[in-house]
């Protein structure tokens, strides 16, 4: 079965009390860019943006925000 990457930022933001707009402002990007990553509309994830989010949210385990899952048919 083919795999894909599930981005779990919505849950991480909620757990830490951040809105997408607050995260965008804190890391210096647009709310739209964050929204596209959170909703899965973005085809790629900018590494620099991801590192900034990891630092902002103080993520210790990447599995908290990214997960390999079976691709949906």
VMD Tcl script that builds the backbone (N, CA, C; Angstrom):
set m [mol new atoms 219]
animate dup $m
set s [atomselect $m all]
$s set {name element resname resid chain x y z} {
  {N N UNK 1 A 0.839 -1.185 0.000}
  {CA C UNK 1 A 0.000 0.000 0.000}
  {C C UNK 1 A 0.883 1.247 0.000}
  {N N UNK 2 A 0.473 2.233 -0.735}
  {CA C UNK 2 A 1.225 3.480 -0.820}
  {C C UNK 2 A 1.024 4.321 0.442}
  {N N UNK 3 A 2.075 5.034 0.816}
  {CA C UNK 3 A 2.055 5.862 2.024}
  {C C UNK 3 A 1.988 7.340 1.653}
  {N N UNK 4 A 1.528 8.146 2.612}
  {CA C UNK 4 A 1.550 9.592 2.476}
  {C C UNK 4 A 1.821 10.206 3.839}
  {N N UNK 5 A 2.102 11.493 3.834}
  {CA C UNK 5 A 2.441 12.199 5.057}
  {C C UNK 5 A 1.229 12.989 5.540}
  {N N UNK 6 A 0.836 12.760 6.767}
  {CA C UNK 6 A -0.261 13.509 7.372}
  {C C UNK 6 A 0.336 14.585 8.279}
  {N N UNK 7 A -0.076 15.813 8.054}
  {CA C UNK 7 A 0.398 16.941 8.864}
  {C C UNK 7 A -0.629 17.179 9.968}
  {N N UNK 8 A -0.171 17.168 11.216}
  {CA C UNK 8 A -1.072 17.280 12.358}
  {C C UNK 8 A -0.863 18.593 13.119}
  {N N UNK 9 A -0.685 19.675 12.368}
  {CA C UNK 9 A -0.427 20.963 13.006}
  {C C UNK 9 A -1.651 21.518 13.723}
  {N N UNK 10 A -2.833 21.305 13.185}
  {CA C UNK 10 A -4.051 21.833 13.817}
  {C C UNK 10 A -4.124 21.391 15.278}
  {N N UNK 11 A -3.868 20.109 15.513}
  {CA C UNK 11 A -3.919 19.565 16.869}
  {C C UNK 11 A -2.832 20.180 17.752}
  {N N UNK 12 A -1.630 20.339 17.199}
  {CA C UNK 12 A -0.516 20.915 17.963}
  {C C UNK 12 A -0.792 22.371 18.318}
  {N N UNK 13 A -1.369 23.131 17.388}
  {CA C UNK 13 A -1.705 24.525 17.673}
  {C C UNK 13 A -2.737 24.589 18.796}
  {N N UNK 14 A -3.782 23.784 18.668}
  {CA C UNK 14 A -4.868 23.790 19.658}
  {C C UNK 14 A -4.349 23.404 21.037}
  {N N UNK 15 A -3.527 22.372 21.088}
  {CA C UNK 15 A -2.973 21.891 22.357}
  {C C UNK 15 A -2.197 22.988 23.082}
  {N N UNK 16 A -1.562 23.874 22.321}
  {CA C UNK 16 A -0.721 24.927 22.905}
  {C C UNK 16 A -1.410 26.290 22.935}
  {N N UNK 17 A -2.674 26.323 22.503}
  {CA C UNK 17 A -3.437 27.560 22.576}
  {C C UNK 17 A -3.129 28.597 21.511}
  {N N UNK 18 A -2.650 28.156 20.347}
  {CA C UNK 18 A -2.346 29.063 19.237}
  {C C UNK 18 A -3.398 28.960 18.148}
  {N N UNK 19 A -3.684 30.091 17.522}
  {CA C UNK 19 A -4.480 30.082 16.295}
  {C C UNK 19 A -3.511 30.064 15.114}
  {N N UNK 20 A -4.018 29.752 13.948}
  {CA C UNK 20 A -3.184 29.775 12.752}
  {C C UNK 20 A -2.630 31.177 12.518}
  {N N UNK 21 A -3.450 32.191 12.774}
  {CA C UNK 21 A -3.028 33.583 12.582}
  {C C UNK 21 A -1.900 33.946 13.538}
  {N N UNK 22 A -1.978 33.496 14.773}
  {CA C UNK 22 A -0.932 33.780 15.758}
  {C C UNK 22 A 0.388 33.115 15.368}
  {N N UNK 23 A 0.299 31.882 14.902}
  {CA C UNK 23 A 1.508 31.172 14.464}
  {C C UNK 23 A 2.120 31.893 13.268}
  {N N UNK 24 A 1.287 32.263 12.309}
  {CA C UNK 24 A 1.779 32.965 11.120}
  {C C UNK 24 A 2.514 34.248 11.513}
  {N N UNK 25 A 1.924 35.031 12.383}
  {CA C UNK 25 A 2.549 36.284 12.819}
  {C C UNK 25 A 3.861 36.020 13.559}
  {N N UNK 26 A 3.868 35.000 14.394}
  {CA C UNK 26 A 5.054 34.690 15.204}
  {C C UNK 26 A 6.239 34.226 14.368}
  {N N UNK 27 A 5.960 33.531 13.259}
  {CA C UNK 27 A 7.070 33.008 12.453}
  {C C UNK 27 A 7.322 33.828 11.196}
  {N N UNK 28 A 6.525 34.877 10.991}
  {CA C UNK 28 A 6.768 35.769 9.860}
  {C C UNK 28 A 6.318 35.247 8.518}
  {N N UNK 29 A 5.156 34.610 8.483}
  {CA C UNK 29 A 4.596 34.138 7.220}
  {C C UNK 29 A 3.127 34.522 7.167}
  {N N UNK 30 A 2.476 34.205 6.082}
  {CA C UNK 30 A 1.063 34.570 5.947}
  {C C UNK 30 A 0.159 33.514 6.585}
  {N N UNK 31 A -0.999 33.970 7.028}
  {CA C UNK 31 A -1.997 33.047 7.571}
  {C C UNK 31 A -2.434 32.061 6.482}
  {N N UNK 32 A -2.452 32.526 5.248}
  {CA C UNK 32 A -2.838 31.648 4.134}
  {C C UNK 32 A -1.845 30.499 3.979}
  {N N UNK 33 A -0.544 30.796 4.081}
  {CA C UNK 33 A 0.472 29.746 3.953}
  {C C UNK 33 A 0.296 28.697 5.048}
  {N N UNK 34 A 0.049 29.154 6.267}
  {CA C UNK 34 A -0.171 28.223 7.384}
  {C C UNK 34 A -1.434 27.406 7.135}
  {N N UNK 35 A -2.495 28.065 6.717}
  {CA C UNK 35 A -3.764 27.387 6.454}
  {C C UNK 35 A -3.618 26.302 5.397}
  {N N UNK 36 A -2.868 26.583 4.340}
  {CA C UNK 36 A -2.687 25.598 3.273}
  {C C UNK 36 A -1.941 24.366 3.762}
  {N N UNK 37 A -0.983 24.554 4.659}
  {CA C UNK 37 A -0.263 23.410 5.227}
  {C C UNK 37 A -1.189 22.627 6.163}
  {N N UNK 38 A -1.904 23.342 7.025}
  {CA C UNK 38 A -2.790 22.703 8.009}
  {C C UNK 38 A -3.902 21.910 7.335}
  {N N UNK 39 A -4.475 22.453 6.270}
  {CA C UNK 39 A -5.601 21.791 5.601}
  {C C UNK 39 A -5.176 20.744 4.579}
  {N N UNK 40 A -3.863 20.660 4.308}
  {CA C UNK 40 A -3.379 19.681 3.345}
  {C C UNK 40 A -3.425 20.154 1.912}
  {N N UNK 41 A -3.750 21.421 1.694}
  {CA C UNK 41 A -3.794 21.955 0.328}
  {C C UNK 41 A -2.399 22.199 -0.239}
  {N N UNK 42 A -1.438 22.431 0.641}
  {CA C UNK 42 A -0.059 22.666 0.191}
  {C C UNK 42 A 0.542 21.343 -0.291}
  {N N UNK 43 A 1.143 21.364 -1.459}
  {CA C UNK 43 A 1.778 20.163 -2.003}
  {C C UNK 43 A 3.147 19.926 -1.374}
  {N N UNK 44 A 3.774 21.006 -0.915}
  {CA C UNK 44 A 5.080 20.908 -0.270}
  {C C UNK 44 A 5.048 21.710 1.034}
  {N N UNK 45 A 5.970 21.391 1.921}
  {CA C UNK 45 A 6.113 22.135 3.164}
  {C C UNK 45 A 7.510 22.729 3.185}
  {N N UNK 46 A 7.569 24.030 3.339}
  {CA C UNK 46 A 8.837 24.724 3.403}
  {C C UNK 46 A 9.565 24.306 4.680}
  {N N UNK 47 A 10.786 23.803 4.514}
  {CA C UNK 47 A 11.564 23.311 5.658}
  {C C UNK 47 A 11.794 24.403 6.690}
  {N N UNK 48 A 12.127 25.600 6.238}
  {CA C UNK 48 A 12.379 26.718 7.151}
  {C C UNK 48 A 11.125 27.039 7.973}
  {N N UNK 49 A 9.954 27.038 7.323}
  {CA C UNK 49 A 8.703 27.286 8.030}
  {C C UNK 49 A 8.465 26.202 9.083}
  {N N UNK 50 A 8.690 24.963 8.707}
  {CA C UNK 50 A 8.479 23.852 9.630}
  {C C UNK 50 A 9.396 23.967 10.845}
  {N N UNK 51 A 10.641 24.321 10.637}
  {CA C UNK 51 A 11.589 24.487 11.744}
  {C C UNK 51 A 11.138 25.622 12.660}
  {N N UNK 52 A 10.653 26.711 12.087}
  {CA C UNK 52 A 10.162 27.824 12.902}
  {C C UNK 52 A 8.965 27.401 13.750}
  {N N UNK 53 A 8.069 26.623 13.169}
  {CA C UNK 53 A 6.904 26.126 13.909}
  {C C UNK 53 A 7.356 25.197 15.027}
  {N N UNK 54 A 8.285 24.306 14.722}
  {CA C UNK 54 A 8.821 23.381 15.732}
  {C C UNK 54 A 9.408 24.149 16.908}
  {N N UNK 55 A 10.169 25.192 16.616}
  {CA C UNK 55 A 10.764 25.992 17.689}
  {C C UNK 55 A 9.704 26.766 18.470}
  {N N UNK 56 A 8.751 27.360 17.775}
  {CA C UNK 56 A 7.692 28.115 18.435}
  {C C UNK 56 A 6.884 27.235 19.378}
  {N N UNK 57 A 6.503 26.055 18.897}
  {CA C UNK 57 A 5.661 25.150 19.688}
  {C C UNK 57 A 6.467 24.269 20.645}
  {N N UNK 58 A 7.788 24.377 20.558}
  {CA C UNK 58 A 8.686 23.569 21.387}
  {C C UNK 58 A 8.414 22.066 21.221}
  {N N UNK 59 A 8.338 21.661 19.960}
  {CA C UNK 59 A 8.106 20.258 19.609}
  {C C UNK 59 A 9.376 19.462 19.896}
  {N N UNK 60 A 9.232 18.380 20.620}
  {CA C UNK 60 A 10.367 17.515 20.945}
  {C C UNK 60 A 10.378 16.235 20.098}
  {N N UNK 61 A 9.213 15.844 19.595}
  {CA C UNK 61 A 9.082 14.611 18.819}
  {C C UNK 61 A 8.328 14.936 17.530}
  {N N UNK 62 A 8.969 14.784 16.392}
  {CA C UNK 62 A 8.380 15.142 15.102}
  {C C UNK 62 A 7.067 14.407 14.847}
  {N N UNK 63 A 6.890 13.260 15.489}
  {CA C UNK 63 A 5.655 12.489 15.299}
  {C C UNK 63 A 4.430 13.209 15.857}
  {N N UNK 64 A 4.668 14.233 16.662}
  {CA C UNK 64 A 3.545 15.018 17.169}
  {C C UNK 64 A 2.892 15.840 16.053}
  {N N UNK 65 A 3.664 16.179 15.022}
  {CA C UNK 65 A 3.114 17.016 13.949}
  {C C UNK 65 A 3.135 16.366 12.569}
  {N N UNK 66 A 3.850 15.268 12.413}
  {CA C UNK 66 A 3.891 14.556 11.138}
  {C C UNK 66 A 3.708 13.062 11.366}
  {N N UNK 67 A 2.941 12.432 10.499}
  {CA C UNK 67 A 2.710 10.997 10.624}
  {C C UNK 67 A 2.636 10.359 9.242}
  {N N UNK 68 A 3.242 9.210 9.107}
  {CA C UNK 68 A 3.155 8.439 7.871}
  {C C UNK 68 A 1.921 7.551 7.974}
  {N N UNK 69 A 1.027 7.692 6.988}
  {CA C UNK 69 A -0.222 6.943 6.995}
  {C C UNK 69 A -0.437 6.271 5.638}
  {N N UNK 70 A -1.349 5.325 5.620}
  {CA C UNK 70 A -1.736 4.672 4.358}
  {C C UNK 70 A -2.445 5.704 3.482}
  {N N UNK 71 A -2.096 5.752 2.211}
  {CA C UNK 71 A -2.720 6.679 1.288}
  {C C UNK 71 A -4.172 6.273 1.074}
  {N N UNK 72 A -5.045 7.276 1.131}
  {CA C UNK 72 A -6.465 7.006 0.936}
  {C C UNK 72 A -6.751 6.779 -0.547}
  {N N UNK 73 A -7.627 5.861 -0.805}
  {CA C UNK 73 A -7.957 5.518 -2.196}
  {C C UNK 73 A -8.688 6.601 -2.922}
}
mol reanalyze $m
mol bondsrecalc $m
mol representation Tube
mol addrep $m
